[in-house]
Amino acid sequence: MRDETHSYQWTDDDDEVALDAITVGIGGDTPVQEKLGLTIPETVASIYWPDWITGGDKVLSAMEGPYSVPEALARAEVLCALWAFERVVISLQERSLWRDEWGALAEFPGYD
């Protein structure tokens, strides 16, 4: 996983897409379940990426998962390096789903 000085860019806007990145999408019903006092299942994540050209080869868009969030972040970093994407970004269903043990998020949302 990334070092503590790095922070992931993130969004909770479903319409925002990073065309130069491997995206880790994190979603679930955790906030609702917490409010109802229910047992919280592990938060899951998917990894997806757009069509990408690297070294003259085309990487086709695809999606993988579900993974645990730490597994998804680790896999995204491997794919980012393998296919020379510029970064890994996070798409959150809600900001409250993020846990500090997964790493740092940028202070403000957006993939700028």
C-alpha beads as a LAMMPS data file, in Angstrom:
LAMMPS data file: protein, C-alpha beads

112 atoms
111 bonds

1 atom types
1 bond types

-500.0 500.0 xlo xhi
-500.0 500.0 ylo yhi
-500.0 500.0 zlo zhi

Masses

1 110.0

Atoms # bond

1 1 1 0.000 0.000 0.000
2 1 1 1.063 3.612 -0.390
3 1 1 3.176 5.464 2.138
4 1 1 1.577 7.810 4.666
5 1 1 2.646 10.984 2.818
6 1 1 0.589 10.056 -0.260
7 1 1 -3.144 10.572 -0.391
8 1 1 -5.581 9.106 -2.878
9 1 1 -7.738 11.418 -4.923
10 1 1 -11.361 10.441 -4.449
11 1 1 -14.930 11.238 -5.356
12 1 1 -18.423 10.335 -4.251
13 1 1 -19.873 11.621 -7.541
14 1 1 -20.920 8.649 -9.707
15 1 1 -20.572 10.791 -12.833
16 1 1 -16.900 11.667 -12.239
17 1 1 -14.507 9.380 -14.134
18 1 1 -10.705 9.343 -14.215
19 1 1 -9.600 8.203 -17.676
20 1 1 -5.932 7.963 -16.657
21 1 1 -6.378 5.824 -13.551
22 1 1 -7.178 2.502 -12.004
23 1 1 -10.269 3.172 -9.884
24 1 1 -11.099 1.373 -6.663
25 1 1 -14.843 1.611 -6.097
26 1 1 -16.032 1.175 -2.512
27 1 1 -19.673 0.797 -1.640
28 1 1 -22.106 -0.901 0.643
29 1 1 -24.862 -0.439 3.180
30 1 1 -22.548 0.128 6.154
31 1 1 -23.892 3.588 7.170
32 1 1 -27.500 2.347 7.178
33 1 1 -26.585 -0.831 9.039
34 1 1 -24.638 1.151 11.673
35 1 1 -27.665 3.388 12.284
36 1 1 -29.875 0.312 12.704
37 1 1 -27.415 -1.311 15.103
38 1 1 -26.848 -4.299 12.808
39 1 1 -23.695 -6.346 12.441
40 1 1 -21.500 -4.671 9.856
41 1 1 -20.162 -6.933 7.114
42 1 1 -16.739 -6.313 5.617
43 1 1 -16.777 -3.394 3.181
44 1 1 -16.069 -4.606 -0.344
45 1 1 -14.423 -2.968 -3.316
46 1 1 -14.202 -3.424 -7.064
47 1 1 -11.433 -2.342 -9.392
48 1 1 -12.103 -0.904 -12.823
49 1 1 -10.218 0.885 -15.550
50 1 1 -10.906 2.473 -18.949
51 1 1 -9.408 1.485 -22.291
52 1 1 -5.745 2.539 -22.162
53 1 1 -2.798 2.555 -24.554
54 1 1 0.573 1.682 -23.052
55 1 1 3.758 0.958 -24.938
56 1 1 1.775 0.697 -28.169
57 1 1 -0.498 -1.996 -26.717
58 1 1 -4.157 -1.533 -25.882
59 1 1 -5.448 -2.458 -22.433
60 1 1 -9.187 -3.088 -22.655
61 1 1 -11.492 -1.640 -20.031
62 1 1 -12.633 -4.134 -17.420
63 1 1 -13.778 -4.614 -13.855
64 1 1 -12.597 -7.028 -11.152
65 1 1 -13.928 -7.914 -7.738
66 1 1 -15.307 -7.961 -5.233
67 1 1 -12.236 -7.739 -3.019
68 1 1 -11.671 -6.589 0.527
69 1 1 -10.592 -2.942 0.408
70 1 1 -6.937 -3.656 1.303
71 1 1 -6.783 -6.373 -1.383
72 1 1 -8.367 -4.041 -3.948
73 1 1 -5.901 -1.251 -3.172
74 1 1 -2.938 -3.612 -3.452
75 1 1 -4.223 -5.093 -6.731
76 1 1 -4.903 -1.608 -8.138
77 1 1 -1.320 -0.546 -7.378
78 1 1 0.016 -3.636 -9.185
79 1 1 -2.179 -2.994 -12.245
80 1 1 -1.274 0.699 -12.242
81 1 1 2.423 -0.148 -12.411
82 1 1 1.944 -3.026 -14.868
83 1 1 -0.040 -1.012 -17.401
84 1 1 1.559 2.396 -16.730
85 1 1 -1.618 4.128 -15.615
86 1 1 -0.884 7.476 -14.001
87 1 1 -2.549 6.825 -10.636
88 1 1 -4.985 4.940 -8.458
89 1 1 -8.122 6.852 -7.429
90 1 1 -11.005 6.031 -5.119
91 1 1 -14.721 6.167 -5.886
92 1 1 -16.791 6.094 -2.701
93 1 1 -20.488 5.493 -2.444
94 1 1 -20.248 7.759 0.637
95 1 1 -17.242 9.439 2.236
96 1 1 -18.077 7.795 5.582
97 1 1 -17.181 4.360 4.184
98 1 1 -13.431 5.159 4.123
99 1 1 -11.275 3.856 6.987
100 1 1 -7.968 5.493 7.951
101 1 1 -6.181 2.136 8.063
102 1 1 -6.589 1.907 4.269
103 1 1 -4.519 5.034 3.693
104 1 1 -5.074 8.766 3.354
105 1 1 -7.601 10.525 1.156
106 1 1 -7.071 13.963 -0.340
107 1 1 -8.729 16.672 1.736
108 1 1 -11.268 17.529 -0.951
109 1 1 -13.096 15.298 -3.444
110 1 1 -12.292 15.382 -7.140
111 1 1 -9.968 13.747 -9.641
112 1 1 -8.310 16.984 -10.876

Bonds

1 1 1 2
2 1 2 3
3 1 3 4
4 1 4 5
5 1 5 6
6 1 6 7
7 1 7 8
8 1 8 9
9 1 9 10
10 1 10 11
11 1 11 12
12 1 12 13
13 1 13 14
14 1 14 15
15 1 15 16
16 1 16 17
17 1 17 18
18 1 18 19
19 1 19 20
20 1 20 21
21 1 21 22
22 1 22 23
23 1 23 24
24 1 24 25
25 1 25 26
26 1 26 27
27 1 27 28
28 1 28 29
29 1 29 30
30 1 30 31
31 1 31 32
32 1 32 33
33 1 33 34
34 1 34 35
35 1 35 36
36 1 36 37
37 1 37 38
38 1 38 39
39 1 39 40
40 1 40 41
41 1 41 42
42 1 42 43
43 1 43 44
44 1 44 45
45 1 45 46
46 1 46 47
47 1 47 48
48 1 48 49
49 1 49 50
50 1 50 51
51 1 51 52
52 1 52 53
53 1 53 54
54 1 54 55
55 1 55 56
56 1 56 57
57 1 57 58
58 1 58 59
59 1 59 60
60 1 60 61
61 1 61 62
62 1 62 63
63 1 63 64
64 1 64 65
65 1 65 66
66 1 66 67
67 1 67 68
68 1 68 69
69 1 69 70
70 1 70 71
71 1 71 72
72 1 72 73
73 1 73 74
74 1 74 75
75 1 75 76
76 1 76 77
77 1 77 78
78 1 78 79
79 1 79 80
80 1 80 81
81 1 81 82
82 1 82 83
83 1 83 84
84 1 84 85
85 1 85 86
86 1 86 87
87 1 87 88
88 1 88 89
89 1 89 90
90 1 90 91
91 1 91 92
92 1 92 93
93 1 93 94
94 1 94 95
95 1 95 96
96 1 96 97
97 1 97 98
98 1 98 99
99 1 99 100
100 1 100 101
101 1 101 102
102 1 102 103
103 1 103 104
104 1 104 105
105 1 105 106
106 1 106 107
107 1 107 108
108 1 108 109
109 1 109 110
110 1 110 111
111 1 111 112
